[in-house]
Amino acid sequence: MKKLSKILALLLAPAMVLSACSSGQTGGGSEKPHYVIGVIPFNDTAAEQIEWNSYLKDYVGPALNIDFKFAVTPTDASHAVTIVEELSLAGAQGILSVVDYPSAVQKAEELGLWYIRSGGLSTMTEYDQVKDIPHYLGTMGPSLDEEYTAGYEMVKYYIDAGKKDFLVFAAILGIYLPSDMHVRRFEGMRDAFLEAGAEYTAPASGSVIEGPGVGEFATGTSGLNISVVYGYPLESLDATFHDRFTQAVSGKTFDAVPMAAEGSQNMNTWLNGAGITGAVMGEVGAFTPTAKELFESGVLNYLVGKYASSMGPAVVALINAIDGHADVVRNEDGTGSRLNAPFWTASSLEDFQEKQEFDSVTDPAFNEAVMSKYIVRLHSDVTREDFAKFASFGYDDLKALR
């Protein structure tokens, strides 16, 4: 019966993937080659993923003649492998994934599909498992150093602004191993507090993910009052989160809430429910319509985040590989690359609006003109070094190209 179910799933796969969303195929006569690229999301309903998908479907697809096949979010490694099989049956030549599953990369190799992970760098453990696979192009996104700096500069911003009473949403979980990005963001926050004169006592294990999840802060010479809540506010993942939140905020007031993940809207609701109002919030998240509403309402006033067209370099990487030029994407020794793609930062509504308008639906930051310069088929002199620089363009770099 199990075998029959799997066979039926494979037979139905093309319909599933195609119903998810396809785009970009132009009519006959186009001079541009036609590509088919599968997309594996990290969360179908996340505002960040929706913005990425819109950029790919509504802009990149028509501009570069790409038919994107959007899969559902994988529930585990086995499901991710099945999704790769489904995308292959749907005609995909390459896969742009926003999640890490080494087994999915292995399956893509078996099926002859190019594979790149974007939206964040894979952990070294996961990267080492797949870096030598011939069809693995690499991983692309903010580096762990960027993640650390995001947390550090956010807290430094609030300290410099005169904030004294902090609630830190660490986001990392004490119940299972979190992603390295959350750990590094918290470490950046911690070090900014220590630099200001606060004291920190780590858990007995010395790890931010053991025991109580994070250690405890003391005022020291800083004049700062720092409370921390860690975990994840979903009962299915972390049934004790709300108890810890209540304990962390009980009898206190806050004027700043730096967060190692997005969630200002929920955090504002929780604080209001506890009778606490007036705190400004900063998060590591994304430039989305939700973030815009939060800036406009005054809840959010600091954002370190990704943005809709930040998927552009990964698409160009797949185009080059499909065209037979994977060498400009992969490392010189033939392994998959680890290319840094920096965050953008906004510290005011005006700053946020400027950056969001720069990455508009009709003329995104990574637009056709910028991306085309790094497609080897169009510019044969593109080198590995050129492509790495292109992938690492920040806001100022992209603005200078306009």
Stockholm file with secondary structure:
# STOCKHOLM 1.0

chainA/1-402         MKKLSKILALLLAPAMVLSACSSGQTGGGSEKPHYVIGVIPFNDTAAEQIEWNSYLKDYVGPALNIDFKFAVTPTDASHAVTIVEELSLAGAQGILSVVDYPSAVQKAEELGLWYIRSGGLSTMTEYDQVKDIPHYLGTMGPSLDEEYTAGYEMVKYYIDAGKKDFLVFAAILGIYLPSDMHVRRFEGMRDAFLEAGAEYTAPASGSVIEGPGVGEFATGTSGLNISVVYGYPLESLDATFHDRFTQAVSGKTFDAVPMAAEGSQNMNTWLNGAGITGAVMGEVGAFTPTAKELFESGVLNYLVGKYASSMGPAVVALINAIDGHADVVRNEDGTGSRLNAPFWTASSLEDFQEKQEFDSVTDPAFNEAVMSKYIVRLHSDVTREDFAKFASFGYDDLKALR
#=GR chainA/1-402 SS CHHHHHHHHHHHHHHHHHHHCCCCCCCTTCSSCCEEEEEECSCTTCHHHHHHHHIIIIIIHHHHTEEEEECCCCSSHHHHHHHHHHHHHTTCSEEEESSCCHHHHHHHHHTTCEEEEESSCCCHHHHHHHTTCTTEEEEEECCHHHHHHHHHHHHHHHHHTTCCEEEEECCCCSSSCCCHHHHHHHHHHHHHHHHTTCEEECCTTSCTTSTTSSCEEECTTSCCEEEEECSCSCTTTCTTHHHHHHHHHTTCCCSEEEESSSCHHHHHHHHHHTTCCCCEEEEEEECCHHHHHHHHHTSEEEEEEECGGGGHHHHHHHHHHHTTCGGGTSCTTSSCEEEECCCEEECSHHHHHHHHHHTCSSSCSSCHHHHHTTCTTTCTTCCHHHHHHHHTCCHHHHHHTC
#=GC SS_cons         CHHHHHHHHHHHHHHHHHHHCCCCCCCTTCSSCCEEEEEECSCTTCHHHHHHHHIIIIIIHHHHTEEEEECCCCSSHHHHHHHHHHHHHTTCSEEEESSCCHHHHHHHHHTTCEEEEESSCCCHHHHHHHTTCTTEEEEEECCHHHHHHHHHHHHHHHHHTTCCEEEEECCCCSSSCCCHHHHHHHHHHHHHHHHTTCEEECCTTSCTTSTTSSCEEECTTSCCEEEEECSCSCTTTCTTHHHHHHHHHTTCCCSEEEESSSCHHHHHHHHHHTTCCCCEEEEEEECCHHHHHHHHHTSEEEEEEECGGGGHHHHHHHHHHHTTCGGGTSCTTSSCEEEECCCEEECSHHHHHHHHHHTCSSSCSSCHHHHHTTCTTTCTTCCHHHHHHHHTCCHHHHHHTC
//
